[in-house]
Amino acid sequence: MTVRHLLDIDDLTATEITDVLDIASDYKAELKDGTRHTDLEQHTLGMLFQKPSTRTRVSFETGMTQLGGHAVFLGEDDIQLGRGEPLKDTSRALSRYVDFLMARVFKHANVEELARYADVPVINGLTDDAHPCQTLSDLLTIKEVCGSFDDVTAAWVGDGNNVAQSFALGCALTGIDLTLATPDGYQVDEDVIDRTEKIGSAPVQTTDPQSAVQDADVVYTDVWTSMGHEDERDVRMRDFSGFQVDEDLLSLTEDAFVMHCLPANRGEEITETVIESDQAVVWQQAENRLHAQKGLLLWLNSQ
C-alpha cells in the first residue's frame, strides 16, 4: 500500500485540500460546541524538531490530544538528525513505533529522506523550502473570512521565503489570484513558479508593494530575516526598505484582511498598529494551525 505524505502543499490535489479543510472546519465547530473525539485513539505522532517552534509543537501536540492520541517530542539532541544514525534508519525505526512522523528541519532533502523510508505518513512541519501546514491554515482562514476562494485576490509583501512558496502553490491549487511583491533577489524559486503554472496559474511578480495590494482582499507578510539567515539581517533591513505593511500601504486597499504566520517583528515587516488592528486576522490564522492539522492527520490516517 502506498503511504501518503505531505512534504509540500502540492502533494495534495485541489479536491484533497477541500476535503482536509472541510474536516478541519467540522473539528473547529465541534470543539467550540464541546464535542470530544477519539478518532485517533491509540495513535502516536512522532515530532522531530531541528528548528524550534511555539505554534508547530503546541498545535500538533494539542491536536493529537484532542483526537484521543498522543505526541512524542524529539529534539535535535534526542535523535541527532543525520549526525549519528542515518536518517533512513531513524525513519525505519520510528515507523515501527508511531503512526505519523512530523519533522521541522532545515534541509528539505531531510524530510524527503524520511518519507522515502517511512512506513507511516510524514508531515513537513517546516523546511527551508516549504511550510505546507501553514498554507493549510492560511487557506482555512481565507475561506472563513472571504466565504470561499472564488474571486479572492491576495498580495504577498516581503521575502519570497518558504512560507511564500507554499502559499503560492496553495493559491494556484485553489484559484486565488496572487501577486508576489518582493525585492530584487528575494523572489520565490523558479521551480515553484513552474509548479504553479502546471497546477493552476502562476502568480504575478513585482517589486512594487503599492501596485500589488491595490486590488487585494488579503495582504500577507512574514519576517524579513528567517531562521538561518540571521547573519544577513543588516543587508536585509536595507533591501526590504519600503516593503513594510503599514497604515499607508493598507490605505491603498479596501479594508483588506492582513495575515502573518508569526512570530512577527513589529516595526519591521509590519507595524504594531496594523497587527493590532481589526483588519488583522493573524490570531484566527494561528488558531487554525490546530484545526487544519487535525484535519490533515485524520485525512492521512484514512488513506
C-alpha positions in Angstrom: 0.0 0.0 0.0 1.3 3.5 -0.9 1.8 5.8 2.0 0.6 9.4 1.5 2.9 12.1 2.8 2.6 15.9 3.0 6.0 17.4 2.1 4.6 20.4 0.2 1.1 21.6 -0.3 1.0 20.4 -3.9 1.3 16.8 -2.7 -2.4 17.3 -2.3 -4.9 17.9 -5.2 -7.4 20.8 -5.1 -10.1 18.3 -4.2 -8.0 16.8 -1.4 -7.3 20.3 0.0 -11.0 20.8 0.1 -11.5 17.5 1.9 -8.9 18.4 4.5 -10.3 21.9 5.1 -13.9 20.5 5.4 -12.7 18.1 8.1 -10.8 21.0 9.8 -13.9 23.2 9.8 -16.0 20.4 11.3 -13.5 19.8 14.1 -13.3 23.6 14.8 -17.1 23.9 15.1 -17.4 20.8 17.2 -14.7 21.8 19.5 -16.4 25.1 20.2 -19.6 23.1 20.9 -17.8 21.0 23.4 -17.7 17.8 21.3 -14.8 15.5 22.1 -13.3 13.0 19.7 -11.4 9.7 19.8 -10.8 9.5 16.1 -7.0 8.9 16.6 -7.3 7.0 19.9 -4.2 4.8 20.5 -2.3 6.7 17.7 1.0 8.4 18.2 2.6 11.3 16.4 6.4 11.4 16.5 7.6 15.1 16.3 11.1 15.6 15.1 12.4 19.2 15.8 15.7 20.6 14.4 14.2 24.1 14.4 12.4 25.4 17.5 8.8 26.5 17.3 6.0 27.5 19.5 2.9 27.1 17.3 4.0 24.0 15.4 4.8 22.0 18.6 1.8 23.1 20.6 -0.8 22.8 17.8 0.3 19.3 16.8 0.6 18.1 20.3 -2.7 19.6 21.3 -4.4 18.3 18.2 -3.3 14.7 18.8 -4.6 15.0 22.4 -8.0 16.4 21.3 -8.3 13.5 18.9 -7.6 10.9 21.6 -4.0 10.3 20.6 -0.5 11.1 21.8 2.5 13.1 20.6 6.2 12.5 21.3 8.6 15.4 21.1 12.1 14.5 19.8 14.6 17.4 19.7 17.8 17.6 17.8 19.8 16.2 20.7 17.3 13.3 21.2 17.7 11.9 17.7 20.8 13.7 16.4 19.2 14.3 13.0 21.6 12.7 10.5 24.7 13.3 12.7 24.8 9.8 14.2 22.3 7.3 12.9 21.5 7.8 9.2 18.1 9.5 8.7 16.9 6.4 6.7 17.5 4.2 9.8 15.8 6.7 12.1 12.8 6.8 9.7 12.5 3.0 9.5 12.8 2.5 13.3 10.4 5.2 14.2 7.9 3.8 11.7 7.6 0.7 13.9 6.7 2.9 17.0 4.5 5.7 15.7 1.6 6.2 13.3 2.7 9.6 11.9 6.0 11.5 11.7 6.2 15.3 11.7 9.6 16.9 11.0 10.6 20.5 11.4 14.1 20.8 9.9 16.4 23.0 7.8 17.0 21.0 4.7 14.0 19.9 2.6 16.0 16.9 1.5 15.8 15.6 5.1 12.0 15.3 5.0 12.3 13.7 1.6 14.7 11.1 3.1 12.4 10.4 6.0 9.4 9.9 3.7 11.4 7.7 1.3 12.0 5.1 4.1 8.9 5.6 6.3 6.1 3.2 6.5 3.8 5.9 8.0 2.8 9.3 6.8 5.5 12.0 7.0 4.4 15.6 7.5 6.6 18.6 6.8 6.4 20.9 9.8 8.7 23.4 8.0 11.8 23.3 5.9 13.9 26.0 4.3 11.9 25.4 1.1 8.3 24.9 2.3 5.7 25.2 5.0 2.6 23.3 3.8 0.9 23.1 7.3 1.0 26.9 7.4 -0.6 27.1 4.0 -3.5 24.8 5.1 -4.1 27.2 8.0 -3.9 30.2 5.6 -6.4 28.7 3.2 -8.8 27.8 6.0 -8.5 31.4 7.3 -9.1 32.9 3.9 -12.1 30.6 3.3 -13.6 31.7 6.7 -13.1 35.5 6.2 -13.9 35.6 2.5 -16.6 32.9 2.4 -14.9 30.9 -0.4 -11.9 31.1 -2.7 -13.9 32.4 -5.6 -12.8 35.8 -6.8 -10.3 36.2 -4.0 -7.2 38.3 -4.6 -4.1 38.1 -2.4 -0.9 40.0 -2.2 2.3 38.7 -0.6 4.6 41.6 0.5 8.2 40.8 1.6 10.6 37.9 1.3 9.9 35.1 -1.2 10.7 32.5 1.6 9.4 29.1 2.4 6.0 30.3 3.6 5.6 32.4 0.4 6.5 29.4 -1.8 3.9 27.1 -0.2 1.4 29.9 -0.2 1.9 30.5 -3.9 1.3 26.8 -4.6 -1.8 26.8 -2.4 -3.2 29.8 -4.2 -2.7 28.1 -7.5 -4.5 25.0 -6.3 -7.5 26.9 -5.0 -7.8 29.5 -7.7 -6.8 32.5 -5.6 -5.2 35.3 -7.7 -1.9 36.1 -6.1 0.7 38.9 -6.6 4.1 38.4 -5.1 5.8 41.7 -4.2 9.5 41.0 -3.3 12.7 43.0 -3.6 15.1 42.1 -6.4 17.0 38.9 -5.4 14.4 37.7 -3.0 11.8 36.2 -5.4 10.4 32.7 -4.9 12.3 29.9 -6.6 11.7 29.5 -10.4 10.8 25.8 -9.7 7.9 26.9 -7.6 6.6 29.3 -10.3 6.9 26.4 -12.8 4.8 24.2 -10.5 2.1 26.9 -10.0 1.7 27.0 -13.8 1.2 23.3 -14.0 -1.5 23.1 -11.3 -3.3 26.4 -11.9 -1.8 29.8 -12.8 1.4 31.5 -11.9 1.3 34.5 -9.6 2.1 38.0 -10.8 5.6 39.0 -9.7 6.6 42.6 -9.0 9.0 44.7 -6.9 6.3 47.3 -6.2 4.2 46.6 -3.0 1.9 49.5 -3.7 0.7 48.1 -7.0 0.5 44.6 -5.5 -2.0 45.5 -2.8 -4.4 47.8 -4.7 -7.0 45.1 -5.5 -6.1 42.7 -2.7 -8.7 41.1 -0.4 -5.8 39.7 1.6 -2.4 41.2 2.3 0.1 38.7 3.7 3.6 39.3 5.1 6.3 37.5 7.1 9.6 38.3 8.7 12.4 39.7 6.5 15.1 37.6 8.3 14.1 33.9 8.7 15.9 31.3 10.9 19.3 30.5 9.5 19.7 33.9 7.8 20.4 36.0 11.0 23.9 37.0 9.6 22.1 38.7 6.7 20.0 40.9 8.9 21.6 44.2 8.3 21.6 43.7 4.5 18.0 42.6 4.5 16.9 45.5 6.6 18.2 47.8 3.8 17.0 45.7 0.9 13.4 45.5 2.3 13.1 49.2 2.8 9.6 50.2 1.5 8.1 46.7 2.0 6.6 47.2 5.4 2.9 46.5 5.8 1.9 49.8 7.5 -1.1 52.1 7.5 0.0 53.9 4.3 0.2 50.6 2.4 -3.2 49.4 3.6 -4.8 52.7 2.7 -4.4 51.6 -0.9 -6.8 48.7 -0.3 -10.5 48.5 0.5 -10.3 47.0 4.0 -8.1 44.1 3.1 -7.5 41.4 5.7 -3.9 41.2 7.0 -2.2 37.9 7.5 1.1 37.0 9.2 2.3 33.4 10.0 4.1 34.6 13.2 6.3 35.3 15.0 6.2 38.9 13.9 8.9 41.6 14.2 6.7 44.6 15.0 8.2 47.7 13.5 10.0 45.8 10.7 7.8 43.9 8.2 4.6 45.0 9.9 3.7 47.9 12.3 2.3 47.5 15.8 -0.8 49.4 14.7 -1.6 47.1 11.8 -1.1 43.8 13.6 -3.3 45.0 16.4 -6.0 46.4 14.1 -9.4 44.9 13.3 -8.1 44.2 9.7 -5.5 41.7 11.1 -6.7 38.0 11.2 -3.3 36.7 12.5 -4.8 35.1 15.7 -7.5 33.4 13.8 -4.8 32.2 11.4 -2.6 30.9 14.3 -5.6 29.1 15.9 -6.3 27.5 12.5 -3.0 25.7 12.6 -4.6 23.4 15.2 -7.7 22.7 13.3 -6.1 22.4 9.8 -3.5 19.9 11.2 -6.2 17.9 12.9 -8.0 17.7 9.5 -4.7 16.7 7.9 -4.0 14.0 10.4 -7.4 12.4 10.1 -7.3 12.6 6.3 -3.8 11.0 6.2 -5.0 8.2 8.5 -7.8 7.4 6.2 -5.7 7.0 3.1 
